[in-house]
Amino acid sequence: MARRRHPHSIEHNILITATLCLLAAGAVMVFSASSARTLLSGQGDGTSFMVRYVMYGAIGFALMQVLARRGLEIVPRLTGPLLAASFVCLVLVKVPGFGVSVNGARRWLGAGPLVFQPSEIMKLALVLYAAKLLAERPQVLRRPQTLGPLGLVAGSAVLLIASQPDLGTALVICFTMAAMLVAAGMPIRWLMAATGAGSVLVFLYAMTAPYRRDRLMTFLDPWAHAGNEGFQSVQGQIAIGSGGLFGRGLGESLQKNLFLPEAHTDFILAIVGEELGVVGICGILFLYGLVAYAGLRVAKNARGTYAKLLAAGITSLFLSQAMLNVFTVLGLAPLTGVPLPFISYGSTNLIVLLLGMGVLLNVAAGGNVKLRVLPGPSAAERSVSADATGRKADVSGSRRDGSNDRDRRRRDSRARGAGAGSRRRAAG
């Protein structure tokens, strides 16, 4: 007799539908944005980036299905090895002879066409680690200093990634960690204090290098630097502005013809706006809105703290990266180099995001892991202190009782002695 499968929830169906739509849109837009560039530069027939996008997307989609259907118990077991491997790879990126440098940034490992970006893997590894830590030790949110383990691990990863340099991915990690802490119940006043301190640190970091300082100043008025630092931002705004409401038509972009740098990666949304107009951009944002709605509903309805934090963290990762890319292309944030999730070309980013979606689909299907809640230092200290106080109270109480008993015995003996003497005198 065939085993009946339970129907998936509406959130599960929304997530899988939105993901497939984003992947289809990504394949079309990667081909449209990269075909002219590869043809004009003599690098192929114009389909190379699209073919690789489809290949990496198929690998990621297969892994997504495995994670979505397998028991969620495997995720906590893989968290430690994945986090350790991510740190090792981030360190190797900085070692001469291992890291691959592109456009002045050393962010990749590998050789030839087989390269990957360790910072993308670290994003997912930190979400898994934070969810496991906060679920096992909920008492870490009682005092700010108890967040040391998470702050040390996430802070070390952010510093390694920012030194590549890759400030965009570092910001995505910070936004995601902040969202997970709020979901875990962190007081807002702590978050505001951490946000203020983090903003100051980011500003100081941006001012330490001339190119980062130029990017920050260019963001305030890109048209005043249209010939140098503001060139990419200005070309992106020209592409979106020339598309109007309905766009020039699919494949009819002019800015992708060697005008707009990184048209098929970081600034692919500008090509969407030029070819499909504001309607096309709104369609992409609507799909991200569906992911946000369904992901947060999954986090709300998940069984167990770990599953809730896992769903909230992965959803926040998608939204943080998407919003940072959108703000950058629209000129509302400095250039950060963050790809648009599921749309931009990028092998590691695409596969990692699909892995995250597989975990989210698993939670949406009812996946749950019961982690053992570990007693925190604060609870142990309070228990020891309470025991010591109780013992002191018992000892002091017994001492007081003993002295009272001795005093009472002395008084009683003196009273009994006086009574006997008086009776003898009366008798005599």
C-alpha positions in Angstrom: 0.0 0.0 0.0 1.5 3.3 -1.1 2.2 5.8 1.7 0.2 8.9 1.5 2.1 12.2 1.6 0.8 15.1 3.6 0.0 18.2 1.5 2.5 21.0 1.9 1.5 24.2 3.6 0.7 27.4 1.6 4.0 28.9 2.8 5.9 25.9 1.4 4.2 26.3 -2.0 4.8 30.1 -2.1 8.5 29.6 -1.3 9.0 27.0 -4.0 7.0 29.0 -6.6 8.8 32.3 -5.9 12.2 30.5 -6.1 11.4 29.0 -9.4 10.2 32.3 -10.8 13.3 34.1 -9.6 15.6 31.4 -11.1 13.7 31.6 -14.4 14.0 35.4 -14.4 17.7 35.1 -13.5 18.5 32.8 -16.4 16.8 35.2 -18.9 18.4 38.4 -17.5 21.9 36.9 -17.2 21.7 35.9 -20.9 20.4 39.3 -21.8 22.9 41.3 -19.8 26.0 39.2 -20.7 25.4 38.2 -24.4 26.3 41.5 -25.9 29.4 41.9 -23.7 30.8 38.4 -24.6 30.1 38.9 -28.3 31.7 42.3 -28.4 34.8 41.2 -26.5 35.1 38.0 -28.6 34.7 35.6 -25.6 32.1 33.4 -27.1 28.7 33.2 -28.8 27.0 35.1 -26.0 25.5 32.1 -24.1 28.5 31.2 -21.9 27.3 33.0 -18.7 23.8 31.8 -19.2 24.9 28.2 -19.6 27.0 28.3 -16.5 24.1 30.0 -14.6 21.8 27.1 -15.6 24.4 24.5 -14.6 25.1 26.0 -11.2 21.4 26.6 -10.7 20.7 22.9 -11.5 23.3 21.8 -8.9 21.9 24.1 -6.3 18.3 23.1 -7.0 19.2 19.4 -6.6 20.9 20.1 -3.3 17.9 22.2 -2.3 15.6 19.3 -2.9 17.8 17.0 -0.8 17.8 19.4 2.2 14.1 20.0 1.8 13.2 16.3 2.0 15.8 15.0 4.4 15.4 15.2 8.2 16.4 18.5 9.7 18.6 16.6 12.3 21.5 16.7 9.8 21.8 20.5 9.9 23.0 20.9 13.5 25.6 18.1 12.9 27.0 19.9 9.9 27.1 23.3 11.5 30.4 22.9 13.3 32.4 21.4 10.4 30.9 23.9 7.9 31.8 26.9 10.2 35.4 25.6 10.7 35.9 25.0 7.0 34.6 28.5 6.2 37.1 30.0 8.6 40.0 28.0 7.1 39.0 29.1 3.6 38.8 32.7 4.6 42.3 32.5 6.0 43.6 30.8 2.9 42.2 33.5 0.8 44.7 35.9 2.3 47.7 33.5 1.9 49.8 34.2 -1.3 49.4 31.5 -3.8 46.0 30.4 -2.6 43.6 33.3 -3.0 42.5 34.5 -6.5 42.5 38.2 -7.0 39.9 39.9 -9.3 39.7 43.7 -9.9 41.9 44.3 -6.9 39.9 42.2 -4.5 41.1 38.8 -3.2 37.9 36.9 -2.4 38.1 33.6 -4.2 39.8 30.2 -4.0 40.3 27.7 -6.7 41.9 27.6 -10.2 40.6 28.3 -13.7 36.8 28.1 -14.0 36.5 26.1 -10.7 36.6 29.0 -8.2 34.4 29.7 -5.2 33.9 32.5 -2.7 34.3 31.4 0.9 32.5 34.5 2.3 29.3 33.3 0.7 29.6 29.9 2.5 30.4 31.8 5.8 27.0 33.7 5.5 25.0 30.5 5.7 27.4 28.9 8.3 26.9 31.8 10.7 23.1 31.6 10.4 23.2 27.9 11.3 25.7 28.6 14.2 23.7 31.5 15.6 20.4 29.5 15.5 22.0 26.5 17.3 23.7 28.7 19.9 20.6 30.8 20.7 18.4 27.7 20.8 20.7 25.8 23.1 21.6 28.7 25.4 18.6 31.1 25.5 20.0 32.7 28.7 22.7 34.5 26.7 20.2 37.3 26.0 19.8 38.1 29.7 23.0 40.2 29.9 25.0 41.9 27.1 28.3 40.3 28.1 26.9 36.8 27.7 26.8 37.3 23.9 30.6 36.9 23.8 30.7 33.6 21.9 28.4 34.8 19.1 30.1 38.2 19.0 33.6 36.6 18.8 32.7 34.1 16.0 30.6 36.6 13.9 33.0 39.5 14.6 36.1 37.4 13.5 34.3 36.4 10.3 33.2 40.0 9.5 36.8 41.2 10.0 38.2 38.5 7.7 35.6 39.3 5.0 36.0 43.1 5.3 39.8 42.7 4.9 39.4 41.0 1.4 37.9 43.7 1.0 34.2 42.9 0.8 32.3 45.3 2.9 29.0 44.4 1.3 29.0 40.8 2.5 30.2 41.9 5.9 27.2 44.3 6.1 24.8 41.5 5.1 26.1 39.3 7.9 25.7 42.1 10.4 22.1 42.8 9.3 21.3 39.0 9.4 22.8 38.5 12.9 20.9 41.6 14.2 17.6 40.2 12.8 18.2 36.8 14.5 18.9 38.4 17.8 15.7 40.4 17.6 13.8 37.2 16.7 15.4 35.5 19.7 14.1 38.2 22.1 17.0 40.6 22.4 15.9 43.9 24.0 15.7 46.7 21.4 17.8 49.0 23.5 20.8 46.6 23.2 20.3 46.5 19.5 20.1 50.2 19.1 23.3 50.6 21.1 25.1 47.9 19.0 23.8 49.6 15.8 25.2 52.9 16.9 28.6 51.5 17.7 28.6 49.5 14.5 27.8 52.5 12.4 30.7 54.4 13.9 33.0 51.4 13.2 31.8 51.1 9.6 32.3 54.8 9.0 35.9 54.7 10.5 36.6 51.6 8.4 35.4 53.3 5.2 37.6 56.3 5.9 40.8 54.3 6.3 41.3 53.6 2.6 41.2 56.2 -0.2 39.0 54.1 -2.5 36.4 53.4 0.2 36.5 57.1 1.2 35.9 58.0 -2.5 33.0 55.6 -2.7 31.4 57.1 0.3 31.8 60.7 -1.0 30.7 59.7 -4.4 27.5 58.2 -3.0 26.5 61.7 -1.8 26.7 63.1 -5.4 27.6 60.5 -8.0 26.9 62.9 -10.9 29.7 65.2 -9.8 32.1 62.2 -10.2 30.5 60.7 -13.3 33.8 60.3 -15.1 35.6 58.3 -12.4 34.4 56.9 -9.1 30.7 57.6 -9.8 30.7 56.1 -13.3 29.0 52.8 -12.4 26.4 54.4 -10.3 25.6 57.0 -12.9 25.3 54.4 -15.7 23.0 52.3 -13.6 20.7 55.3 -12.9 20.8 56.1 -16.7 19.7 52.5 -17.5 16.8 52.6 -15.0 15.7 56.1 -16.1 15.8 55.3 -19.8 13.6 52.2 -19.3 10.6 54.2 -18.1 7.5 52.4 -17.0 7.5 49.4 -19.3 11.1 49.4 -20.6 12.8 49.3 -24.0 11.9 45.6 -24.4 13.7 42.4 -23.5 17.2 42.3 -25.0 17.1 46.0 -26.1 19.3 47.4 -23.4 22.0 49.9 -24.5 23.9 50.2 -21.3 24.9 46.6 -21.3 27.0 47.2 -24.4 30.2 47.9 -22.5 28.8 51.0 -20.8 27.6 49.5 -17.5 30.3 47.5 -15.6 29.2 44.3 -13.9 25.9 44.3 -15.8 25.3 40.6 -15.3 26.3 40.5 -11.6 26.0 43.4 -9.2 24.0 45.7 -11.4 21.7 43.3 -13.2 18.7 45.1 -11.6 19.6 48.2 -13.7 19.3 46.0 -16.9 16.0 44.8 -15.6 14.8 48.4 -15.2 16.1 49.4 -18.7 14.5 46.4 -20.6 11.4 45.8 -18.5 10.9 49.2 -16.9 9.6 49.9 -13.4 7.0 47.1 -13.9 9.9 44.6 -14.2 11.6 45.9 -11.1 8.3 45.8 -9.2 7.8 42.2 -10.3 11.2 41.2 -8.9 10.5 43.0 -5.6 7.1 41.3 -5.5 8.8 37.9 -5.6 11.1 38.9 -2.8 8.0 40.1 -0.9 6.5 36.6 -1.3 9.7 35.1 0.1 9.6 37.5 3.0 6.0 36.8 3.8 6.2 33.0 3.5 9.6 32.9 5.3 8.4 34.9 8.3 5.2 32.9 8.5 7.3 29.7 8.5 9.4 31.1 11.4 6.2 32.0 13.3 4.6 28.6 12.9 7.7 26.5 13.2 7.8 23.9 16.0 10.7 24.5 18.4 13.0 27.4 19.0 15.8 26.1 16.8 13.5 25.8 13.8 12.0 29.3 14.4 15.5 30.9 14.6 16.7 28.9 11.5 13.7 30.1 9.4 14.0 33.7 10.6 17.8 33.8 10.0 17.6 32.4 6.4 14.7 34.7 5.5 16.7 37.7 6.9 19.7 36.6 4.9 17.7 36.7 1.6 16.1 40.0 2.4 19.3 41.8 3.7 21.2 40.9 0.5 18.3 41.8 -1.8 17.6 45.2 -0.1 21.3 46.1 0.0 21.6 45.4 -3.8 18.4 47.3 -4.6 19.5 50.3 -2.6 22.9 50.3 -4.2 21.6 50.2 -7.8 19.0 52.9 -7.1 21.7 55.1 -5.6 20.3 54.9 -2.1 23.5 53.3 -0.7 27.2 53.3 -1.5 28.6 50.7 -3.9 29.0 47.4 -2.0 29.4 44.7 -4.6 26.5 42.5 -3.3 24.8 40.3 -6.0 21.0 40.2 -6.3 19.7 36.9 -4.8 18.8 34.2 -7.4 19.1 36.8 -10.3 22.7 37.9 -10.5 25.3 35.6 -12.0 27.6 34.1 -9.3 28.2 30.4 -8.8 28.8 30.3 -5.1 26.2 32.8 -4.2 23.5 30.9 -6.2 24.3 27.5 -4.8 24.5 28.8 -1.2 21.2 30.6 -1.4 19.5 27.5 -2.8 20.9 25.5 0.1 19.5 28.0 2.5 16.1 27.8 0.7 16.2 24.0 1.0 16.6 24.3 4.8 13.7 26.8 4.9 11.5 24.5 2.9 12.3 21.7 5.3 11.2 23.8 8.2 8.0 24.8 6.2 7.2 21.1 5.8 7.3 20.6 9.5 11.0 19.8 10.1 12.1 20.2 13.7 15.1 19.4 15.9 15.0 19.1 19.7 18.2 20.5 21.0 19.3 20.1 24.6 19.1 23.4 26.4 22.5 23.9 28.1 22.7 25.8 31.4 24.5 29.1 31.0 27.2 30.5 33.3 24.8 33.0 34.8 22.4 30.3 35.8 25.2 28.2 37.4 26.5 31.2 39.2 23.1 32.1 40.6 22.6 28.5 41.7 26.0 28.3 43.4 25.4 31.7 45.0 22.0 30.6 46.2 23.4 27.4 47.7 26.2 29.2 49.4 23.8 31.8 50.8 21.5 29.0 52.0 24.4 27.2 53.7 25.6 30.4 55.4 22.1 31.0 56.6 21.8 27.5 58.0 25.2 27.7 59.7 24.5 31.2 61.2 21.0 30.1 62.2 22.3 27.0 63.9 24.9 29.0 65.7 22.3 31.4 66.9 20.0 28.5 67.9 22.9 26.9 69.7 23.8 30.0 71.7 20.1 30.6 72.5 19.9 27.0 73.8 22.9 27.5 76.0 21.7 30.8 77.3 18.3 29.2 78.0 19.9 26.3 79.8 22.0 28.7 82.0 18.9 30.7 82.9 16.9 27.6 83.6 19.6 26.1 85.8 20.0 29.3 87.8 16.2 29.5 88.3 16.0 25.9 89.4 18.9 26.4 91.9 17.3 29.4 93.5 14.0 27.7 93.9 15.5 24.7 95.6 17.4 26.9 98.1 14.3 28.9 99.0 12.4 25.7 99.6 15.1 24.3 102.0 15.2 27.6 104.0 11.4 27.5 104.3 11.5 23.9 105.5 14.2 24.7 108.1 
